[in-house]
Amino acid sequence: MAEARADEPAKTGRGKRRMPRDLARWGGLARVTDPSWWKRHRWFLAVLALGTALRALAMLGYRPALWFPDSYTYVVTVFRPRPDLVRPAGYSMFVKLLEPFHSFGMVAVTQHLLGLATGVLIYRVARRAPRWVATLATVPVLLDAYQVELEHLLVSDTLFMFLVVAAVALCVTERRATVVAIGLLLAAATLTRTVGQPLIVLFAAWFVLRRRVGLAGVLVAAALVPVAAYGGWFYATYQRVGLVGANGAFLYARTMSFADCAKMEPPPDLRVLCDPRPPERRPPSQEYLWGKESPLVQLPGITFTKVNDDLAGRFAMLAITRQPLDYAASVLTELGRTFTWGRPVYPDPEIYGYYQFPVQEPGPPGRYPAQVGADYAKLYEQGAIGTKIVEPYAGWLRAYQGMARLPGLVLLGALLVPPLAAVARRRRVGRLAGAPAWLVPWSAAVVLLVTPAAAAEFDYRYVLPAVPLACMAAALSTRPDVLRQPGDDNEFGNDIPPNVRL
């Protein structure tokens, strides 16, 4: 009997033909027109519809978008394409792609669509968990008021979140082309926020753990080519190695929450960075980067020159090595702010206020660099850039934000579910071979929470990109995971036969 061609529909009983499995599986067009499909996914579709309505309210209530201090720096890079010393240019390139629309409203719409797409990806990856669990995993990203507000801010976090979640979702296969896509997504995430760098190592370690060393090499190569190209651009601009020029300064600011020069005994050239005040009387870490009274800011030249950044980095490393327990305690304190039930004001009322839907229309930027960015923003918008608050939509969102948010303790619970489920499963069925499917999103969530606490300081907007990963991991841990064997085409080593319709 002649074998059927791979690109021909496979025959079924009664002479009927069906689509090839890959097309039927990934296309899904026929399923969407099937009423039973809508019935099976009705709860997720209801959550998705509510999330869409919330984002529509944001667009109606706060036009065209909300501004953050970092926003103006990103806009400057749009018109002056060059690496920034503090932030990589990935988000600026994203905004540049939307420049033909001459609308920051379009940027906000695109970010809201990325937020909705993130929810869809979570549901897609977790769909073989119980459907109510998969739906519940999407609720924080789709319905959390602070997530909606973050998407409406002109900052890089929503783009970063989507890129990382998309990379995790692509881990469902191990085809070489897919691994290349994962590497490119991680490179884009790294060039959007530098906290993405350790994720490249994490994803490569996942493939090594799965005994796919060759695929790990492909992933690293795909990720490092764009990152190295950007590093070359940065070096050509500043004659410095790296992606940004502020790592030492940020780590210095981080260590000033505990650094004691009496214990450190720094050499004379580092003593200029000491703060004589006891740690409990010092301002938040960010003030050592931007505050006029900061010893680092008072040094000659701009804060982020190579000389100043190297000096700050040396001071920070001395503080960490001479006071390792104080550093560890400080990191745990900052990390602990993630898991509180309430939402206390931190690091200061000004920054905290940017994460609330405002009652009054924000005023123009005060600092000179932001004013330069505002001038470029008017060119981008081809008009005024102020945020217009429109009632009653804005009021409805503010009322919703007062009620609907993910408490930190719930996030902690989501992070604890996978390891606890693994322990319970091991006791029930004995030793489990291989790495479970939830390990990648869970590890990525932990990295995204710990890294800012260790290298900068706690900030509410740094937490939100880790939330969908934690929820995805919790959902995946509710079903048995089996390692994929060579030639097995199931996702994440699913133990469900491929011919079973879900």
N, C-alpha and C positions, 0 to 999 in steps of 0.2 A: 504494500500500500504506500502510495506516495505521501511524503510528509507535507503538511500544510506549511505554506510560507509564513514567516514570522509576522509579515505586515498584512496578512489576510485575516478577516474575521474567522474565529474558530466556530466549527459547526456544533450545534447542539441537537438534542432530540427533535424529531419531526421535521428535520430538514432546515430548522431555523439556524440563524447565525447570531452570534453574539460578538461584542467588541473584544479585542485583545484585553487580557487582564489588566495590563498597565494603564491602557486608555480608560477602561471602565473604572479603574481604581482612582486615578488621579484626575481625570477629566470631570466626572461627576455631573455632566450636563443633564443626562437623562434622569438622574436621581432627583435633581432639583424640581423637575416637572412632575415628579411622582408625589401624590398627596401623602403617602405613607412616610416619605422622607421628612416632610414638614412636621408630621405628627411625632416622629421619633426624636426630632431635635427642637421641639417647640419651646422647651424651657430655655435652652441657650438662645434661640432666636428672640425670645421675649427679653432676655437680659441684653442682647445686642441692640434691640430696638430702643430700650430704655437708655442705654449708653449713647446711642445716636441722638436721642432727644436731648440729653444733657449737653452734648457738644453743640447742638443747634442753639440751645439757650445761651451758651457761652458766646457764640458768634453774634447772636442778636443783642445780648446784654452788654458786651464789651467790644466795641468796634474801633479799629480792626483787630487789635491784639493787645496784650499786656507786655510792658517793658520791664526788664531787669537790668541792673548796672552792667552786667556782662554783655547785654544785647548790643550796646553801642560799639564795643570793641569788635564784635563779629561783623557789624556792618562796615566798619572801616576796612576790614580785610577784604570785603566784597569788592570795594573800589580800589584798594591798594593791595593787589594780590602778592602777599609775602608772608612768610611764617611769623606768627606772633610769639613773643617771648614767654607769654603766660599760658596761652591756650592754642592747641593745634587748630589748623584751618579747615578741618572737615566740615564743621557746621556752616562756616562761611561759604564753602563751595556748594553746600545744599541750598542755602539762601540764594546764591548766585544763579543756580539752575532755574529758580523761580522768578528771576528778575524781569523777564519779558512781560510778566503780568503786572508789574509795578504796583504790587499790593502786598502789604504785610498781612492783610486778611487772608490772602491765598496761602501764605506761609503757615498761618494758624490753622487753616482748613486742612492743609496737608499733614500737619502734625496731629490733628484730631483723627484723620484717616489712618495714620500710623498707629495711634492708640487703639482704634477699633481693630485694625489688622493684627495687632499683638494679641488681642483677645481671641480672635479667630485661630491664630496659630496655637495658642495654649489649648483650645478646645480640640483642635485637630490632633495635636500630639497626644493628648490625654484621653482621646475618644474611646479607647478600649478599657478604660476604667469605667465603673458605673457612670451612666450619663449624668446623674445628679452631681456626682463628684467632679466630673469634667466641667460641668456648668458652674459649680461653686468656685472652681479654681479661676474662672474668668471674671468673677464679680469684682475683686479689688481693682483690676486694671480698667474694667468697663464702667463701674459705678462709683468708685471713690471720688469724692468731690475734689480732693487735692490732686489727684491724677489728672482730672479734667482741667484744673487750673494750671498745672504744670505744662500741659499740652498747649494752653493758650499763651503761655509765656514764650518770648523769643529767646530761648536758651537751648542748649544742645542735648538735654537729657532725654527727651522723647525720641529723637533720632537714634541716640545711643542705645536706648532700651530696645527699640525695634530691631536694630542690627544684631544685638546679642541674642535676643529671643529667636530671630530668624536663623542664626547660626546653630543654636541648640536644636531647633526644629529639623534642620537639615541633617542632623546626626542620626536620623532614622534610617539612613542608607549609608553604605560604604563604597559606593561607586566612585571612581577616581575623579570624575568631573564634579560630583557633588562635594567631595572633599576640597577640591579647588575653590568651589563657591564658599565653603565654610571659611577657608583661609582668607578669601577676599573680604567676606563680611567682617571677620575679626580685624583685618587691617583697617577697614573703614571705621569700625568702632574705635580702634586705637587712635586713629587720626581725628576722631570726633571728641573723645575724652581719653586722656592718657592712662586712665585706670583700666583701659582695655588691654594693656600690654600683658599682664600676667595671665589673661584668659587664653592667649595664644599657647602658652606653656601648658595650661590646664587642659585644653582640648587635645593637644599633641599627646599628653600623658594618657588621656582616655584611650586613644588608639593604640598606644604602646601597651596599656593594660589589657586591651582586647587582642594583643598579639598581632597587630596590624602596623608593624614598624614602618613599612614602606609608605602606608597611607599617612602616618604621622609626619614623615619627611615631606610628602607632597603638601600637606597642610601648612607646615612651617614655611616651606619655600613660597607657597602662594601668598602667605601673610607677610613675609618679610620683604618681598620685592617692592610692593607699594610703600611699606614703612621705610625701607632703606632709601627709596627714591625721595621721599619727603625729607628724610634725614640729610640727604645730599643737598637738597634745596635749602634746608636750614643752615647747613655748614657753609654753603656758598654765600648766604646772606650775612651770617654773623661770625663765621670762622670759629664755630663752636660745634662740638659733637652732641647730638641729641635731637629730640623732637620739640622741646621747649627749653627755655633758659631760666626756669624758676624753681627747679626741683630743690636746690639747696635752700632757697629762701623759704619755700613752703615748709620744709622739714624743720628749719630753724624756728619758724613761727609755731610749729607743732610742739617743739621741745620747750618752748618758753612757758608752758603750763607747769613745768616742774624743774627746769634747769636751775641749779644752784651753783654759782661760780665758786663759792667757798668749798664745795665738794669736788667740783670739776678741776680746779686749779688750772685754768686755761693759760696758754702762753700770752705774752703781751699783745700780740696783734689780734687776738680773739677777745681780749677783755673789753674792747670797745662795744661788743654786742651784749654785754651783761646788763641785766636789769636788777638794781639793788633792792627792789621791792620783794617781799616774800611772795611765793606763788599764789597764796590765797587772796592777795590784794591786786593781782594783775588782771588786765582786761582779757577778753577772749583772744584766742590765737590769731585770728584774722587781723587784729589791730596791729600786730607786729609786721604785717605786710603793707598796710595802707595808712595806718595812723601816723600823724606827723611827729608824735613823741617816740616812735619806735626807734631803737638804736640803729637798726638796719636802714630805715628810711633816712636817717640823719647823716649817713655816710655820703661822701662826695659822689656825684654822678647819679644816674637813675638807679632805682632799687635793683634792677635785674641785669646789671652789667656782669660780665664774666667774673671780674674781680670780686664784686660784692656777693654774687651767688656762690662762688667757690668758698669765700670766707664764711658765709652763712652755713654752707654745707659742712665745712670742717667743724664749726661750733656745734652743729646738731649731732654729728657723729660722736664728738667727744662727750656730749651730754648723755647720749644713749649708752655709750660704753662705760662711762663712769657711774651712771645712775640707772642701770638696767631695770631694777625693780620699780623705781619711780616711773620709768617710761612704760613698763608693762601695766602698772596700776592706772596710769593716765589713759592708755589705750583702752583698757577695760571700762574706765569711766565714760569715755566718749562713746564707745560701742553700746554701753548700757543705756544711753539716751535713746537708742533705737527702739528699745523694748519696754518703754513706759506705757501705761494705759492712757494717760492724758497727753496733752500736746503743749508742754510749757514753752514759754518764750525763750528762744535760743537761736543764734548766739547773741542777738540783740534785737530790740523791737523793730528797727528799720528792716533788717533782712527778713525777720519773721513776717513782717507785714506784706512783703512781696508774694508770699504764698497764700494770702487771703484774697478773695475777690473783693476789691476795694469799694468803699461807700462813695468816696469822692474821686473825681477825676485826678489822676496823678499829675504833678507839676512837671516842668521841664527839668532835665538833668542839671546838677549843680557843678560838678567837677569839669575841668577844662577838657580832659580826654573824652568824656562822655558828650560834651557839647560838640566836639568835632564829629563824633559818631552821629549825633543828631542831625547835623548839617548834611552828612552823606545820606542819612535815612530819608531826608526830604527829597533828595535826588532819586532815591530808589522808589519812593512812593509817588513822586511827582506831585507832591502836595503836603499838607499838614500830617503830622504823625501822632498827634496826641490821641489818647484813648477816650472815646466817648462812651459814657455810661447811659444805657437806655433802660428805663423802667417800663413795665414791671419785671422784665426778664432778669435783669441783674439782681433784683431783690429776691426773686425766687431761687436763684443760684446761691445767694448768700445764706438764705434760710436752709437750703439743702446742705451747704457746707457745714453749717452748725450741727448737723445731725449725722451725716453720712461720711465716715472715714474709717480707715483700717487702724484699729488700736495696735500699738507696738507689741503688746502681749499676744495678740492673735497672730502676728507675723512670727513671733518666737514659737508659737505652737505649730505653725505650718512648717517651720524649719526642723522641729523635733519629730514630726510625724514620720518622715522617711527612715531615720536610724532606728526609731522605736519599732516601726513595722518590720524592719529587717531583722531585728533581734527576736521579735515574736515569731516571725516566719522560720527563722533558723531553729528555734526551740521546737517548733511544730514538725518540720520536715527534715531536720538535720542540716548538715553542711550544705551551703549553696555555692555552686561553682560560678566563678566569673564575677563581672561587675554589673550591678543592677542598673536599669535604665534611668533611674532618678539621680544617679550620681553626678552626671554632667550639670543639669540645671541647679542641683543643690549646691555643688561645689562653686559654681559661678556666682550664685547668690551670696554665699559666705564670703567669697573674695571681694565682691562689690560692696559688702557691708564693712569688712575689716580694713580694707586698704585705705579708704578715706580717714577712718579713725586712727590709723597708724601713721599716715603721711600728711594729713592736713588737720581736719577737725570734723566733728559731727555737723551735718547740715541736712535738713529735712528733705531737700530735693535729691540728695545723694542716696536716700533710702528707696525712693519709689522705683527706680529701674531694677532693683533686686527683688521687688515684690512678685512680679509675674513669674520669675524663675523659681522662687520658693514655693509658690502655689502649684506650678507645673510639677515640681518634684514631689510635692505631697500627693497630688493626684496620681502620678505614675507609681507611687509606692503602694497604692491600694490594690494592685494586681500583681500576680507572680511574674517575674522577669526571668527569661531564659537567654543565655548568651547565644548570639547568632553564630552559626557554624558556617564554614566556607560553602558557598553555593546557596545558602538559605536566603530567600528574598523577602522575608518578613521584616517588619519594622521593629527596631530595638529588640530583635529576637523574640517577637511575640509568640506565645504558645498557642495562638488561635490559628487554625488552618486557613490558608489564603482563600479557599473557596467558600468560607463562611461569610455570608452577607451580614454586615453590621448595621 
